[in-house]
Amino acid sequence: MTFPHAYLVTLFSILLFAAANAKAKDDNSATIVEDPHYGEVLFHFYKEDYFPAIVRLLAAQESQHLPHHAAEAELLLGGLYLSYGNHQRAAEIFERLLNSTSDSGLRDRTFFFLARVWQQRGYFDKARQALGSIEGDLPGSMPAEGRLLLAQMLIEQGEFDQAIELLDRFQDKTEWGSYARYNLGVALIRNGSTRDAARMLDSLGLIEPHNEELAALRDKANLALGYAYLQKGGAQEAKALLQRVRLSGPFSNKALLGVGWADAEMEQFNNALVPWMELRNRNLLDPAVQEAMLAVPYALAKVDAVSQAADQYLAAIEAFKEENERIDQTIAALRSGELLASLVADNAPAATGWHWQLEALPDADGSRYLYHLLARHEFQEGLKNYRDLDYLARNLEHWTSNLSVFRNMLDTREQAYAERLPRVQDSLGRANLEELIERKLAFDVRLDNIERDRDSLALATDDEFALWDEIAALASNPVLQANLPEAVDLQRKVRLLKGVLQWQLDKDFNERLWRNRKNVRLSGVALVETQRSRRRVDESMRNEPRSFGAFDDRIATLRPRIAGLQLRIRAVLDRQRAYLQAIAIGEMRAQQQRLQSYSVQARFALAAIYDRSASAVTAP
């Protein structure tokens, strides 16, 4: 059974869909993120920084900062947990979503995720029940993925007829359709329909792939069908199928070996030497290459090149011996932890979870053995878990160092508070708000009196007051009281000046009164805000010392919590390291046993050649 490697990428895309589904009205509308904290989570999520995304999402949920995106956040959190292999927590979240949401689209997507969770954990009945609960149309390629997922479970449970019926109706023309055809071929073979399976795999082996995954699937189909023919004696048909496999693909070694054995079955040993000689120069770790090391001298012996066959057997024995010694060295490096540590050290960017892949192997002698180990799902997943644990350990170390930084920051803040407090208290002591309020009220009363008496002079400017005083001084001058024509004329002019000024003041009275009332009103607003600020300052002065104590308690509480987590992480990391070492060392031991077996075969074959040569020399 096969699922495309792109399944993880597709699952990642589904999570993107879930994360971006915040209040979108239709497929063409823009995504609207209404809660800033959810936007921050999505920022880290789209950057593929999944651990910070989980941390911020949990913090936002605890602080109740996601009122508009609660369901989407839950779905995203479940997917993120799933990416770390935490199937139990992811399943709990998905089941909780199903019980709380009325959004049919979200329910269907949640059922799909839940089915995938149960399938990964081996609970096929629950997974099939979850898939059967999907009522609407799923987005994108999810319907095809769901059908292929169901077919895979049917095959795993031995229900081949149902799997064949489901896959036979699979009309998808994308790469999912190709994988469905391959799984259909597998189901047919297991169901005993070898002829139908051969037609299916043969057609799949002729597809024109548009990406690496489909090219590998084509090679895999040709390889499976070719070896099936080879085991049944159909050497000619097997050779034609195996020659379709690419010379540089992941299945090329086994295909070359099979082509050689097909020629050998037809007793065309010279032809068999061509792929086997090519194969023997490749990586000796591959069992196909190891077998070719013996197949080459076997073919040489068949064409009477006995001397060359003996040389090739000797070369094979020496190569097997050297490889065995290198494996011993690699096992020692694995047991010391150096090789696994170098894997993590050379691949330590922040990305974790399912999307992480090993990008480069460490530059060490034992690294080449890891290529075959990484091809095993068990080791690959274990290595991801090991790296995630190492990331968590480094993250806790970072937080441990941050606690000291937080302690220094708190001390600095307390010191700054203690230095500023006397100045603030002195300023507050000199700010008499009650007196300012009384003055404001007095201004209100005075303006009321001015308006009642229409005292325009009270609203005059300084220049107008000065002019009014001058006019009053002239009017009271004794010279103007004399009974002289000139004095009478001056009196008339003074009265005119006074009348003009009085008229100007009366004309601007309403505007000036409004402006003064406005200024007094604004001063009242400012006084109210000042009172509020004063209360806040007083409250801050009361609470700030308590906040220092609260922060100090939090820092003191976090330190033992982090230390406890570090102990747990180290213990789990040690167990995971031992688990990976057991897998790797077991693989190395199997390699050594295989090399030992091939070495024994080579020695027996070499001894047979020597015996035959000796018999030929001593014969009369």
Sequence and secondary structure as in RCSB ss.txt:
>XXXX:A:sequence
MTFPHAYLVTLFSILLFAAANAKAKDDNSATIVEDPHYGEVLFHFYKEDYFPAIVRLLAAQESQHLPHHAAEAEL
LLGGLYLSYGNHQRAAEIFERLLNSTSDSGLRDRTFFFLARVWQQRGYFDKARQALGSIEGDLPGSMPAEGRLLL
AQMLIEQGEFDQAIELLDRFQDKTEWGSYARYNLGVALIRNGSTRDAARMLDSLGLIEPHNEELAALRDKANLAL
GYAYLQKGGAQEAKALLQRVRLSGPFSNKALLGVGWADAEMEQFNNALVPWMELRNRNLLDPAVQEAMLAVPYAL
AKVDAVSQAADQYLAAIEAFKEENERIDQTIAALRSGELLASLVADNAPAATGWHWQLEALPDADGSRYLYHLLA
RHEFQEGLKNYRDLDYLARNLEHWTSNLSVFRNMLDTREQAYAERLPRVQDSLGRANLEELIERKLAFDVRLDNI
ERDRDSLALATDDEFALWDEIAALASNPVLQANLPEAVDLQRKVRLLKGVLQWQLDKDFNERLWRNRKNVRLSGV
ALVETQRSRRRVDESMRNEPRSFGAFDDRIATLRPRIAGLQLRIRAVLDRQRAYLQAIAIGEMRAQQQRLQSYSV
QARFALAAIYDRSASAVTAP
>XXXX:A:secstr
    THHHHHHHHHHHHHHT SS  STTS      HHHHHHHHHHHTT HHHHHHHHHHHHHTT  SSSHHHHHH
HHHHHHHHTT HHHHHHHHHHHHHH   HHHHHHHHHHHHHHHHHHT HHHHHHHHHT  S  STTHHHHHHHHH
HHHHHHTT HHHHHHHHHT    SHHHHHHHHHHHHHHHHTT HHHHHHHHHHHTT   SSHHHHHHHHHHHHHH
HHHHHHTT HHHHHHHHTTS TTSTTHHHHHHHHHHHHHHTT HHHHHHHHHHHHTS TTSHHHHHHHHHHHHHH
HHTT HHHHHHHHHHHHHHHHHHHHHHHHHHHHHHHTHHHHHHHHHT  S  GGG       SSGGGGGHHHHHT
SHHHHHHHHHHHHHHHHHHHHHHHHHHHHHHHHHHHHHHHHHHHHHHHHHHHHHH  HHHHHHHHHHHHHHHHHH
HHHT GGGG  HHHHHHHHHHHHHHT GGGGSSSHHHHHHHHHHHHHHHHHHHHHHHTHHHHHHHHHHHHHHHHH
HHHHHHHHHHHHHHHHHHHHHHHHHHHHHHHHHHHHHHHHHHHHHHHHHHHHHHHHHHHHHHHHHHHHHHHHHHH
HHHHHHHHHHHHHHHHHH  
